[in-house]
Amino acid sequence: ETIETALDIIKDCCYASPSSVSYIFELLWPIVSELAMNMIPNPEITNSNLSYILSAMSAMQVSLTWDVVGPQIEEIYQLIKSTGRYEDCFFDYFGTLRNIFKEIDPLYPQIYEDLILPLTQSEEPLPPSLFLMISQFTPEVIDIEWLSMTAIQALNDYRTDVGEDALNSLQSMMFNMSKDNLIKFLQSV
């Protein structure tokens, strides 16, 4: 509980004072990073506990430059991928960072292959965070036909938050598509 509280304080400080993030990062990133290296691959660590570490990390990262953050994201991605797990907080992490860094777009095909596709093919219910993350990416990297089919399937879940987030994600993609691509998509449906 002490670790979770400390991570929550780090996150809150970063969001409350973006100008202090470089100092917080310099002081605490090595500790937080080492904690992540130990927690993320550990199958006994719950989604809730992982959420604390990834939220603190992303809160620091959103105020930094891509040159600093890019290699860190790749390292965290490799850790996440190695777990074989599909936790909500993984999608929250990438969605938060994609909201700030468009440079993450080239990572989406890997995220899709390694995290999204296996999750959608499993018996696990789809988390709302999956669709919230997807809505942060550009239509150029998202397979809109796959998203539309997945959004329709999510409506069968009967969890209103999942259905709503799935439809919002699809709507966001359609809104951000070029007019020509949107017409092509609508004609193919």
LUMTIVEX-297057 format. One record per atom (N, C-alpha, C, O): x, y, z. Coordinates in steps of 0.02 Angstrom, whole numbers, padded with zeros to 5 digits, always signed. Each point is the difference from the previous one (the first is absolute). Layout:
residues N
XYZ ...
end
This chain:
residues 189
+00041-00060+00000 -00041+00060+00000 +00043+00063+00000 -00019+00051-00029 +00076-00054+00061 +00045+00058+00002 +00027+00016-00069 +00005+00058-00019 +00012-00110-00020 +00025+00010-00067 -00054+00032-00044 +00014+00047-00037 -00075-00072+00042 -00055+00027-00040 -00012+00074+00017 -00011+00041-00045 +00013-00025+00110 -00009+00069+00021 +00056+00044-00028 -00014+00055-00024 +00075-00078+00028 +00057+00039-00026 -00007+00011-00075 +00013+00055-00025 -00033-00107-00012 -00009+00006-00072 -00057+00048-00017 +00005+00038-00049 -00057-00040+00088 -00057+00045-00010 +00022+00073+00013 -00021+00045-00036 +00062-00035+00086 +00025+00067+00015 +00045+00026-00057 -00004+00058-00019 +00046-00102-00008 +00042+00018-00057 -00043+00023-00058 +00012+00052-00030 -00063-00093+00014 -00046+00017-00055 -00034+00067+00012 -00002+00043-00044 -00025-00034+00104 -00035+00062+00016 +00047+00061-00004 -00020+00053-00025 +00081-00060+00049 +00049+00055-00003 +00016+00018-00072 +00006+00059-00017 +00001-00109-00025 +00017+00013-00070 -00056+00037-00035 +00012+00047-00039 -00074-00067+00051 -00056+00034-00032 -00013+00069+00031 -00022+00046-00035 +00035-00039+00099 -00012+00064+00034 +00052+00052-00017 -00014+00060+00000 +00075-00083-00015 +00054+00047-00013 +00044-00024-00058 +00055-00025+00011 -00080+00032-00072 +00039-00024-00058 +00070+00030-00004 +00046-00031-00027 -00037+00091+00054 +00066+00031-00003 +00051-00036+00046 +00060+00008-00008 -00085-00047+00055 +00044-00037+00046 +00017-00070-00025 +00040-00035+00031 -00070+00014-00086 +00008-00069-00022 +00072-00018-00015 +00022-00055+00016 +00015+00101-00046 +00070-00017-00016 +00039-00015+00064 +00042-00045+00000 -00054+00081+00053 +00033-00013+00064 -00024-00067+00029 +00040-00041+00022 -00106+00030-00023 -00029-00062+00026 +00027-00059-00040 +00018-00052+00028 -00015+00061-00094 +00025-00053-00044 +00073-00017+00017 +00018-00058+00007 +00023+00109-00002 +00071-00010+00013 +00010-00036+00067 +00042-00045+00006 -00081+00064+00043 +00006-00028+00067 -00030-00070+00006 +00030-00044+00031 -00089+00034-00061 -00038-00061+00014 -00003-00052-00056 -00017-00058+00012 +00031+00079-00074 -00007-00048-00056 +00040-00064+00011 -00027-00054-00012 +00090+00058+00033 +00037-00063+00009 -00035-00049+00049 +00001-00060-00010 -00030+00088+00063 -00034-00042+00049 -00065-00028-00029 -00014-00060+00006 -00025+00103-00037 -00064-00021-00029 +00012-00049-00057 -00037-00049-00007 +00087+00061-00033 +00017-00045-00055 +00020-00069+00026 -00021-00051-00027 +00062+00050+00078 +00021-00064+00029 -00061-00037+00030 -00006-00061-00006 -00037+00098+00038 -00061-00029+00027 -00042-00031-00056 -00026-00056+00008 +00020+00091-00063 -00038-00026-00057 +00032-00063-00028 -00035-00048-00017 +00101+00048+00012 +00035-00059-00026 -00013-00062+00043 +00002-00056-00025 -00014+00067+00088 -00014-00056+00045 -00074-00017+00004 -00018-00058+00007 -00025+00109-00012 -00072-00012+00008 -00034-00026-00063 -00039-00046+00003 +00054+00076-00060 -00037-00016-00061 +00006-00074-00019 -00051-00031-00015 +00110+00001+00016 +00003-00071-00019 -00025-00049+00054 -00008-00059-00014 -00004+00083+00074 -00020-00043+00055 -00074-00018-00007 -00043+00045+00006 +00026-00109-00018 -00070-00019-00009 -00043+00008+00063 -00061-00001-00004 +00092+00010+00062 -00038+00007+00062 -00021+00072+00012 -00040+00013+00045 +00067+00034-00084 -00019+00070+00008 -00066+00012-00036 -00006-00017-00059 -00042+00046+00093 -00067+00010-00029 -00002+00060-00047 +00045+00042-00001 -00098-00039-00038 -00011+00057-00045 -00002+00065+00039 +00027+00050-00022 -00057-00052+00080 -00005+00060+00042 +00070+00026+00019 +00014+00059-00004 +00029-00105+00025 +00068+00020+00020 +00040+00023-00061 +00038+00049+00005 -00046-00083-00061 +00035+00021-00061 -00024+00069-00022 +00038+00040-00027 -00102-00027+00038 -00028+00064-00019 +00035+00058+00036 +00012+00052-00030 +00004-00062+00093 +00035+00052+00038 +00068+00016-00032 +00017+00059-00009 +00021-00110-00007 +00067+00011-00027 -00004+00031-00069 +00037+00047-00015 -00081-00073-00028 -00005+00027-00068 -00030+00071-00001 +00019+00040-00043 -00063-00026+00088 -00029+00068+00005 +00053+00050+00022 +00004+00056-00027 +00037-00075+00075 +00054+00045+00023 +00050+00010-00056 +00024+00056-00010 -00008-00109-00026 +00048+00006-00055 -00026+00046-00055 +00034+00045-00023 -00096-00057+00002 -00028+00040-00054 -00008+00073+00022 +00007+00045-00041 -00023-00033+00105 -00006+00069+00024 +00066+00037-00006 +00001+00060-00015 +00054-00095+00026 +00066+00031-00010 +00014+00009-00074 +00024+00052-00021 -00038-00104-00017 +00020-00001-00071 -00037+00052-00042 +00030+00027-00047 -00093-00012+00062 -00038+00046-00043 +00029+00071-00001 -00015+00039-00045 +00055-00023+00094 +00030+00067+00002 +00072+00002-00026 +00033+00052+00004 -00010-00107-00030 +00068-00004-00025 +00000+00001-00076 -00053+00001-00031 +00111-00002+00001 +00005+00000-00073 -00001-00072-00026 +00016-00047+00036 -00035+00040-00099 -00002-00066-00031 +00069-00033+00000 +00005-00061+00008 +00047+00100-00016 +00068-00029+00000 +00014-00037+00065 +00035-00051+00000 -00060+00077+00055 +00009-00032+00065 -00049-00058+00008 +00019-00055+00023 -00081+00066-00041 -00054-00046+00013 -00001-00060-00048 -00016-00056+00021 +00032+00066-00084 -00004-00053-00050 +00034-00065+00021 -00032-00052-00001 +00096+00054+00019 +00034-00062+00021 -00031-00031+00064 -00001-00061+00007 -00024+00104+00037 -00032-00026+00061 -00064-00038-00017 -00013-00054+00027 -00026+00082-00073 -00062-00032-00020 +00015-00068-00032 -00034-00049+00014 +00085+00047-00056 +00018-00063-00032 +00021-00052+00052 -00018-00059-00006 +00055+00080+00056 +00022-00045+00053 -00060-00026+00040 -00005-00060+00015 -00041+00105+00002 -00061-00020+00037 -00043-00046-00043 -00028-00049+00024 +00023+00066-00088 -00039-00042-00046 +00028-00072-00001 -00039-00048+00003 +00104+00041-00007 +00031-00066-00001 -00016-00038+00065 -00013-00060-00002 +00015+00094+00058 -00019-00031+00064 -00073-00023-00001 -00015-00057+00019 -00028+00101-00041 -00072-00016-00003 -00012-00060-00046 -00036-00047+00017 +00066+00049-00075 -00007-00053-00049 +00022-00068+00029 -00031-00051-00012 +00085+00052+00050 +00027-00062+00027 -00045-00033+00052 +00009-00059+00015 -00057+00096+00012 -00043-00028+00052 -00053-00048-00027 -00021-00046+00034 +00000+00057-00097 -00055-00039-00027 -00067+00017+00032 -00049-00037-00008 +00047+00092+00044 -00061+00023+00033 -00030+00058-00038 +00035+00033-00039 -00099-00021+00049 -00036+00054-00034 -00037+00041+00052 -00061-00003+00005 +00099+00041+00033 -00029+00039+00055 -00026+00067-00025 +00029+00030-00045 -00082-00007+00077 -00029+00066-00017 +00053+00055+00002 +00003+00043-00044 +00039-00046+00094 +00048+00054+00010 +00051+00004-00056 +00030+00053-00012 -00018-00108-00024 +00045+00002-00057 -00028+00046-00054 +00035+00041-00029 -00100-00048+00016 -00033+00042-00050 -00006+00072+00024 +00007+00047-00040 -00019-00038+00105 -00002+00068+00028 +00068+00035-00011 +00002+00058-00019 +00051-00095+00032 +00068+00028-00006 +00013+00024-00072 +00020+00058-00010 -00032-00101-00039 +00013+00020-00069 -00048+00054-00024 +00020+00044-00038 -00083-00046+00061 -00047+00052-00019 +00019+00068+00027 -00005+00051-00035 +00027-00049+00098 +00021+00063+00030 +00059+00029-00038 +00002+00060-00015 +00046-00102-00001 +00060+00025-00035 -00016+00018-00073 +00028+00049-00026 -00072-00086-00006 -00017+00016-00070 -00038+00066-00004 +00005+00035-00050 -00041-00019+00102 -00035+00065+00002 +00050+00058-00007 -00019+00053-00025 +00080-00063+00047 +00052+00053-00002 +00048-00011-00058 +00019+00048-00034 +00001-00110+00022 +00053-00015-00048 -00027-00037-00061 -00014-00060+00003 +00007+00097-00059 -00022-00033-00062 +00054-00048-00026 -00014-00043-00042 +00075+00051+00067 +00056-00042-00021 -00010-00073+00020 +00037-00044-00022 -00087+00030+00063 -00014-00069+00020 -00036-00038-00056 -00001-00062+00001 -00028+00097-00049 -00038-00034-00053 +00036-00060-00031 -00031-00052-00010 +00096+00056-00005 +00033-00059-00029 +00002-00061+00046 +00012-00056-00023 -00024+00066+00088 -00001-00056+00047 -00068-00036-00001 -00005-00057+00022 -00046+00090-00049 -00067-00030+00002 -00004-00069-00032 -00031-00044+00029 +00060+00032-00088 -00005-00068-00028 +00027-00054+00047 -00027-00055+00002 +00079+00071+00035 +00026-00049+00049 -00049-00008+00058 -00012-00056+00022 -00015+00111+00002 -00049-00004+00054 -00060-00042-00023 -00025-00042+00037 +00004+00053-00098 -00056-00038-00028 +00017-00074-00003 -00039-00042+00024 +00096+00025-00052 +00019-00071-00007 +00011-00035+00067 -00021-00057+00010 +00055+00092+00036 +00021-00032+00062 -00050+00004+00057 -00001-00043+00044 -00040+00095-00043 -00046+00010+00056 -00073-00002-00021 -00040-00035+00031 +00022+00073-00082 -00070+00007-00017 -00028-00063-00033 -00051-00026+00022 +00084+00002-00073 -00026-00059-00036 -00006-00061+00046 -00053-00031+00000 +00104+00014+00039 -00009-00057+00045 -00058+00010+00050 -00035-00047+00017 +00027+00109+00006 -00055+00014+00047 -00068-00010-00034 -00045-00030+00029 +00038+00056-00089 -00065-00006-00035 -00015-00073-00020 -00058-00018-00010 +00110-00023+00005 -00010-00070-00017 -00007-00045+00061 -00014-00059-00006 +00022+00088+00065 -00006-00038+00062 -00072+00003+00024 -00043+00033-00029 +00030-00067+00083 -00066+00001+00031 -00007+00058+00049 -00054+00011+00029 +00109+00027-00019 -00001+00056+00046 -00047+00056-00026 -00001+00013-00060 -00037+00018+00105 -00040+00057-00022 +00045+00059-00019 +00052+00011+00032 -00071+00025-00082 +00040+00057-00022 -00008+00058+00049 -00056+00018+00019 +00112+00010+00003 -00004+00056+00048 -00015+00066-00036 +00021+00010-00057 -00057+00035+00090 -00012+00066-00029 +00065+00035-00018 +00003+00037-00049 +00049-00048+00088 +00064+00034-00012 +00030-00017-00069 +00037+00040-00028 -00054-00099+00002 +00023-00018-00068 -00027+00050-00051 +00037+00025-00041 -00102-00010+00045 -00030+00045-00048 +00021+00073+00012 +00006+00039-00047 +00004-00022+00110 +00024+00068+00014 +00070+00010-00029 +00016+00053-00026 +00026-00105+00031 +00067+00004-00029 -00005+00006-00076 +00033+00043-00030 -00072-00086-00001 -00006+00000-00073 -00022+00069-00025 +00024+00023-00052 -00070+00009+00088 -00025+00065-00023 +00054+00054+00001 -00009+00053-00031 +00065-00065+00064 +00055+00049+00002 +00043-00003-00063 +00036+00048-00016 -00038-00104-00020 +00041-00008-00059 -00034+00030-00061 -00059+00017+00002 +00097-00010-00056 -00027+00029-00061 -00030-00055-00044 +00020-00058+00004 -00067+00077-00048 -00030-00049-00045 +00051-00033-00047 -00013-00053-00027 +00070+00085+00018 +00051-00028-00045 +00029-00065+00027 +00025-00041-00039 -00027+00031+00105 +00029-00061+00028 -00052-00050+00024 +00017-00057+00017 -00079+00077-00014 -00054-00043+00025 -00037-00031-00060 -00017+00035-00047 +00006-00100+00050 -00041-00034-00050 -00073+00014+00017 -00028-00030+00046 -00002+00076-00083 -00067+00024+00016 -00052-00056-00007 -00049-00002+00038 +00059-00043-00085 -00048-00056-00007 +00004-00046+00061 -00052-00022+00026 +00113+00008-00004 +00007-00041+00061 -00032+00035+00059 -00036-00031+00039 +00049+00096-00032 -00028+00038+00056 -00076+00000-00002 -00032-00008+00052 +00003+00015-00111 -00073+00001-00004 -00029-00068+00020 -00051-00002+00035 +00081-00052-00056 -00023-00067+00018 +00009-00011+00076 -00044-00029+00032 +00099+00050-00006 +00014-00009+00071 -00048+00043+00042 -00022-00022+00053 +00008+00082-00076 -00048+00043+00035 -00069-00031+00001 -00035+00002+00051 +00015-00031-00106 -00066-00034-00003 -00001-00059+00048 -00049-00011+00035 +00104-00028-00035 +00003-00057+00046 +00000+00023+00073 -00028-00033+00043 +00058+00090-00030 +00002+00027+00069 -00070+00017+00025 -00013-00001+00060 -00032+00017-00106 -00069+00015+00020 -00033-00063+00029 -00046+00006+00041 +00068-00064-00061 -00027-00063+00026 +00023-00014+00071 -00023-00047+00031 +00070+00086-00007 +00029-00010+00066 -00049+00017+00056 +00004-00026+00055 -00051+00070-00070 -00050+00023+00047 +00027+00043+00057 -00037+00017+00046 +00101+00000-00048 +00026+00049+00047 -00003+00067-00036 +00034+00010-00051 -00074+00035+00076 -00011+00063-00036 +00063+00040-00010 +00008+00033-00052 +00039-00035+00100 +00061+00039-00008 +00042-00026-00058 +00031+00039-00036 -00030-00105+00026 +00039-00029-00056 -00032+00019-00066 +00034+00022-00046 -00100-00031+00041 -00035+00017-00062 +00006+00073-00017 +00011+00018-00058 -00018+00025+00108 +00005+00072-00012 +00070+00019-00022 +00009+00038-00047 +00043-00065+00081 +00068+00016-00018 +00019-00028-00069 +00037+00032-00037 -00064-00090+00020 +00013-00029-00066 -00030+00044-00054 +00033+00014-00050 -00095+00007+00059 -00032+00043-00050 +00033+00068-00004 +00007+00029-00054 +00013-00001+00112 +00035+00064-00001 +00067-00005-00036 +00020+00046-00036 +00013-00102+00044 +00064-00011-00035 -00011-00003-00075 +00037+00031-00038 -00088-00067+00017 -00016-00005-00071 -00020+00069-00027 +00022+00020-00054 -00062+00016+00091 -00021+00067-00021 +00061+00046-00006 +00005+00039-00048 +00040-00043+00096 +00061+00041-00002 +00041-00014-00063 +00024+00046-00033 -00017-00110+00017 +00038-00019-00060 -00033+00027-00062 +00033+00028-00044 -00098-00037+00040 -00037+00023-00059 +00005+00077-00007 +00007+00026-00055 -00011+00008+00111 +00004+00073+00000 +00068+00024-00025 +00005+00052-00033 +00047-00090+00049 +00068+00020-00018 +00023-00026-00068 +00056+00015-00022 -00097-00054-00011 +00019-00026-00066 -00007+00055-00053 -00040+00046+00007 +00079-00053-00059 -00009+00046-00056 -00068-00015-00031 -00027-00054+00007 +00000+00104-00042 -00066-00008-00030 -00001-00059-00048 -00048-00039+00000 +00100+00032-00042 +00003-00054-00048 +00002-00068+00034 -00035-00047-00021 +00075+00040+00073 +00004-00064+00035 -00064-00016+00038 -00020-00058+00005 -00012+00109+00021 -00063-00010+00035 -00053-00025-00050 -00038-00045+00015 +00035+00075-00073 -00049-00021-00052 +00014-00072-00020 -00046-00041-00005 +00110+00023-00006 +00018-00069-00018 -00022-00049+00054 -00029-00052-00013 +00042+00071+00075 -00019-00043+00056 -00075-00010+00003 -00024-00056+00005 -00013+00111-00009 -00073-00004+00004 -00030-00039-00058 -00051-00034+00008 +00081+00038-00066 -00024-00038-00058 +00014-00075+00008 -00037-00041-00027 +00089+00024+00064 +00017-00070+00008 -00040-00035+00056 +00000-00061+00005 -00034+00101+00035 -00037-00029+00057 -00067-00027-00023 -00038-00026+00040 
end
